[in-house]
Amino acid sequence: MTVKYGWQGRVYEDFEVGDVYPHPLGRTVTQADNIWFTLVTCNPNPIHFDEYYAAQTEWGKPLVDSTFTLALVTGLSVSDVSQNGVNLGWDEVRLPAPLFEGDTVYAQSEVLETRESRSRKHQGIVRLKTIGFKQDGTVVIEFKRTILVYK
């Protein structure tokens, strides 16, 4: 029997400034995702779980919790970006358009900077810009992310 290993994620040397990684998986957001995430994070804003309330807003229906959107798009990028590293931070998080239950989210990341870690010789630091977009191409989130990744 031949063992064939799957994708193991990138290491520091694999990142080149200017590279763009279209992340292969998309994810359709369900009502349960939105309600459970608001419950687990103790978010009491009814715009996320009260359909009657949300129907009276300018959006006319519940908005997906923005921190769920950040977590989802980050998760979609892990196999390409941070599977062999850890997050150091997110910056410049923007939500240019709403995300709704039933929308499918896709993502891509672009490498902005790379440098070797000064304190951890076996790791490097990579800064990326990630965007999340709906099935129609509308960008719903964009952010910059810094990771510490193994060489």
Residue, then its C-alpha position, 0 to 999 in steps of 0.5 A: m500500500t502506498v501512503k499519499y499525504g495531503w496538503q500540509g500547509r505552507v512554511y515560511e519559505d513558501f510565501e512570496v510577496g505578491d502571491v495570491y492564494p484563492h482559498p478552495l472552500g466556500r461555506t454557506v452561512t446558516q441561521a443556526d450558525n448566526i444564532w449559535f455564534t451570537l449565543v456563544t459570544c454573549n452578543p445580545n444585539p437582536i439584529h442577529f437573531d430576532e427576525y421581527y426586529a431585523a425586518q424593521t431595519e434597513w436590511g429587512k432581515p437578520l445580519v450575520d454577526s461580524t465576528f462570525t464573519l471574521a472567524l469564518v474567513t480566517g478559517l477558510s484561509v488556514s490550510d493555505v496560510s496558517q496551518n503551520g503557524v499562529n496568529l499574531g494579530w488582525d488589523e484594519v478589519r473592514l466590513p464593506a457590505p452585509l452578510f446574510e443567512g443563506d449567503t455563501v462565503y469565499a476567500q482569498s489572501e495576498v502576501l504583503e510582507t515576509r521577514e525572518s523572526r528576530s527572536r525565533k530563528h526557526q520561524g518567520i513572520v508573514r503579513l497578508k491581506t485577506i478578503g471574504f466575498k459572497q457568491d455574487g462577488t460582493v466583498v463582505i470583509e477585508f483585513k490584514r493578518t500577521i502570522l508567525v510561521y515555521k520554517 
